[in-house]
Amino acid sequence: MNWLTPTLILEFIIGLTLLIIIHELGHFLVARMLKIEVEEFGIGFPPRIIRLFKLAGTEFTLNWILLGGFVRPKGDNDPSIPGGLASANPWKRLAVYFAGPTANLLTGAILFTLVFAKLGSIPDPHTILLNEVTSGSPAEIAGLKAGDIIFKANDQTIRSTEQLRNIIYDHLGEPFEIVYIRDGQEISVIVTPRANPTPDQGALGIIMGTTMKPFTWSSGIAAGFDQIREYTRALGDLVGKLLQGQATATEAGVMGVVGMGEFYIEMRQSEPVSGVPKSVNSLAFFATISVSLGLLNLFPIPALDGGRIVLTLPELIIGRRVPPKYENILNGISFVVLLILLLFVNARDVFNIFTR
């Protein structure tokens, strides 16, 4: 650990806390817009340090555990309390539940747009460029070179690096066709990915990227939202592999706050890329975290926003709500399970740091 590490840890904590506060601010603003009372908006988690001020019936507080924040609506789980969240009609409750994840997704899109603005260019996610081909790799043996543009593999038009990676890893040890462009000419080759991919080169021995086009604000904003779509699709593929047992949590890169913090510190201490502003990596990191927060909170787990959304749907479909007693039990159980899972993941991250 060098002298800069404590500063980077503080940077990470502040950045993550702001993203969580933005999430809670989304819930808070929509609740107030819909005339749902909010009793407390907390920066950090209890125990409380001090009440900062009170505005329009909401206490704004500062709490000791500064990693995050929370919103406490009136009557959050009790529909018998008038003016509270649970007593509001289902459409209003859905709007409040969706508001937090939406705030994170919008923040991610804004941060990605700022990344492209600083770079002065926008990646074309539908054009796959080979940035590097490792000597002696299956790709080089097949004749591929850095600078080749791949547009078809296994008779599929390639629209993203993730799609190409999936095709490669679906054909480990098996030949398949790749069609690419070099010097304006279309060329077809047969490649055979390694049956046992190496950690340093992967299955094919390539580093993929995308071609770039000049930045404009209109195209930059569109590209920012395009990143959200691509990340959503990639996360969906990852969850599918985890559920099917095709990947472990470690292989999938699942990490807790400790792991994210370590990754951020290593990234900030790495050598800067020539011509790339130093702030680009930080903005891209927090953009990715913001999108992750938004999407993960939409998972249909009762303690999360997605679970609350699912539990609200019966009221819209059949006109009857899930009894609050059972809803509270589900939320409580799933909260405990999530807490245990978070503790396990972070403990594993700490263990990995010390064992390395």
ChimeraX attribute file (.defattr): number of C-alpha atoms within 10 A of each C-alpha:
attribute: neighborCount
match mode: 1-to-1
recipient: residues
	/A:1	5
	/A:2	6
	/A:3	7
	/A:4	11
	/A:5	15
	/A:6	12
	/A:7	11
	/A:8	18
	/A:9	15
	/A:10	12
	/A:11	16
	/A:12	22
	/A:13	16
	/A:14	14
	/A:15	20
	/A:16	21
	/A:17	18
	/A:18	18
	/A:19	24
	/A:20	24
	/A:21	24
	/A:22	21
	/A:23	28
	/A:24	24
	/A:25	20
	/A:26	22
	/A:27	25
	/A:28	24
	/A:29	16
	/A:30	19
	/A:31	22
	/A:32	15
	/A:33	11
	/A:34	14
	/A:35	14
	/A:36	24
	/A:37	22
	/A:38	24
	/A:39	20
	/A:40	20
	/A:41	21
	/A:42	24
	/A:43	25
	/A:44	21
	/A:45	17
	/A:46	15
	/A:47	10
	/A:48	14
	/A:49	13
	/A:50	11
	/A:51	13
	/A:52	12
	/A:53	10
	/A:54	13
	/A:55	10
	/A:56	9
	/A:57	10
	/A:58	20
	/A:59	17
	/A:60	17
	/A:61	21
	/A:62	21
	/A:63	18
	/A:64	13
	/A:65	14
	/A:66	15
	/A:67	19
	/A:68	22
	/A:69	24
	/A:70	20
	/A:71	21
	/A:72	18
	/A:73	22
	/A:74	20
	/A:75	20
	/A:76	17
	/A:77	17
	/A:78	15
	/A:79	16
	/A:80	10
	/A:81	14
	/A:82	14
	/A:83	16
	/A:84	22
	/A:85	26
	/A:86	21
	/A:87	19
	/A:88	19
	/A:89	13
	/A:90	19
	/A:91	13
	/A:92	19
	/A:93	22
	/A:94	19
	/A:95	17
	/A:96	24
	/A:97	24
	/A:98	22
	/A:99	23
	/A:100	26
	/A:101	28
	/A:102	22
	/A:103	23
	/A:104	29
	/A:105	24
	/A:106	18
	/A:107	22
	/A:108	29
	/A:109	25
	/A:110	17
	/A:111	23
	/A:112	27
	/A:113	28
	/A:114	21
	/A:115	23
	/A:116	23
	/A:117	18
	/A:118	16
	/A:119	15
	/A:120	15
	/A:121	17
	/A:122	22
	/A:123	18
	/A:124	17
	/A:125	19
	/A:126	15
	/A:127	18
	/A:128	24
	/A:129	23
	/A:130	20
	/A:131	16
	/A:132	17
	/A:133	22
	/A:134	18
	/A:135	13
	/A:136	10
	/A:137	19
	/A:138	20
	/A:139	22
	/A:140	18
	/A:141	15
	/A:142	16
	/A:143	13
	/A:144	25
	/A:145	18
	/A:146	16
	/A:147	18
	/A:148	20
	/A:149	24
	/A:150	27
	/A:151	21
	/A:152	18
	/A:153	21
	/A:154	16
	/A:155	11
	/A:156	14
	/A:157	14
	/A:158	21
	/A:159	16
	/A:160	19
	/A:161	20
	/A:162	16
	/A:163	16
	/A:164	22
	/A:165	14
	/A:166	11
	/A:167	16
	/A:168	23
	/A:169	17
	/A:170	11
	/A:171	17
	/A:172	17
	/A:173	16
	/A:174	14
	/A:175	15
	/A:176	17
	/A:177	15
	/A:178	21
	/A:179	20
	/A:180	21
	/A:181	16
	/A:182	14
	/A:183	8
	/A:184	9
	/A:185	7
	/A:186	12
	/A:187	13
	/A:188	16
	/A:189	15
	/A:190	17
	/A:191	23
	/A:192	19
	/A:193	22
	/A:194	22
	/A:195	13
	/A:196	10
	/A:197	15
	/A:198	11
	/A:199	7
	/A:200	8
	/A:201	15
	/A:202	17
	/A:203	23
	/A:204	25
	/A:205	21
	/A:206	21
	/A:207	15
	/A:208	20
	/A:209	19
	/A:210	19
	/A:211	17
	/A:212	14
	/A:213	12
	/A:214	13
	/A:215	19
	/A:216	15
	/A:217	12
	/A:218	9
	/A:219	15
	/A:220	24
	/A:221	20
	/A:222	14
	/A:223	21
	/A:224	23
	/A:225	18
	/A:226	16
	/A:227	21
	/A:228	21
	/A:229	13
	/A:230	15
	/A:231	17
	/A:232	15
	/A:233	14
	/A:234	15
	/A:235	16
	/A:236	13
	/A:237	14
	/A:238	18
	/A:239	16
	/A:240	13
	/A:241	15
	/A:242	15
	/A:243	10
	/A:244	10
	/A:245	10
	/A:246	12
	/A:247	15
	/A:248	14
	/A:249	14
	/A:250	10
	/A:251	9
	/A:252	14
	/A:253	11
	/A:254	12
	/A:255	17
	/A:256	19
	/A:257	17
	/A:258	16
	/A:259	20
	/A:260	18
	/A:261	20
	/A:262	19
	/A:263	14
	/A:264	19
	/A:265	19
	/A:266	13
	/A:267	14
	/A:268	17
	/A:269	13
	/A:270	8
	/A:271	9
	/A:272	12
	/A:273	9
	/A:274	7
	/A:275	7
	/A:276	12
	/A:277	13
	/A:278	14
	/A:279	13
	/A:280	17
	/A:281	17
	/A:282	19
	/A:283	20
	/A:284	18
	/A:285	20
	/A:286	21
	/A:287	28
	/A:288	22
	/A:289	19
	/A:290	28
	/A:291	25
	/A:292	20
	/A:293	22
	/A:294	26
	/A:295	20
	/A:296	16
	/A:297	22
	/A:298	21
	/A:299	16
	/A:300	15
	/A:301	20
	/A:302	21
	/A:303	21
	/A:304	18
	/A:305	23
	/A:306	21
	/A:307	20
	/A:308	21
	/A:309	22
	/A:310	16
	/A:311	20
	/A:312	21
	/A:313	17
	/A:314	14
	/A:315	15
	/A:316	12
	/A:317	9
	/A:318	8
	/A:319	9
	/A:320	11
	/A:321	15
	/A:322	13
	/A:323	10
	/A:324	14
	/A:325	10
	/A:326	10
	/A:327	18
	/A:328	16
	/A:329	12
	/A:330	16
	/A:331	18
	/A:332	14
	/A:333	13
	/A:334	17
	/A:335	16
	/A:336	12
	/A:337	13
	/A:338	15
	/A:339	12
	/A:340	12
	/A:341	13
	/A:342	15
	/A:343	14
	/A:344	13
	/A:345	20
	/A:346	18
	/A:347	15
	/A:348	16
	/A:349	21
	/A:350	15
	/A:351	11
	/A:352	11
	/A:353	12
	/A:354	7
	/A:355	7
	/A:356	5
